[in-house]
């Protein structure tokens, strides 16, 4: 994940999107693990873009609390995965892995909320114009990944993990639950390293620039984020 974030950071620096571009990553405890990286952030206004597919408890609660330590005005964006440019990244990964006409989008999901389901549905809706069959499946909610193979009408499909970077879920859990060893399902790389994701990050920042000035940073920064939408197709 860190290498993916740094790749986009380098491209954003080259594009001059801001005076400085910093990456900050965490594994378990965002509030404590982000403290060191955020302590080096300088500036009067900071744009924070979560490098994940959809909102989670961490991005809704813990990350805003960590950002609250900054003395700058903070504009907190929605996760990069909801951007329309990510649809293009998913398609690029699918086409690089397979020429199948059926597509399975596999997200982590969350039994406590529908953020992942809503974002996955928006990408599925756009991609149905390009694939004969598009299904969504989740590791932590229904429809479950292990059922995806049996709900497909097509004899052959390509599965795309809706993750920014490679992780235990993309390497082990999803391939095992899809039973890739049986054949019939090709497997794509996570979408996050695709160059168009840099465009998605830039679009999130530009959108935040257009919004009205935010109040002083607080633990409910996420309230300023735009709602997840499923309208239309194309890129921001």
Secondary structure, DSSP 8 states (H G I E B T S, - for coil): -HHHHHHHHHHHHHHT-SS-------SS-HHHHTHHHHHT--SSEEEE---SSS--HIIIIIHHHHHTT-SSEEEE---GGGSTHHHHHHHHHHHHH---SEEEEEE---TT-SHHHHHHHHHHHHHTTTSSEEEEEESSSSSBGGGHHHH-SSS-EEEEE--SS--HIIIIIHHHHHTGGGSSEEE---GGGSTHHHHHHHHHHHHHHHS----S--TTGGGGS--------S--
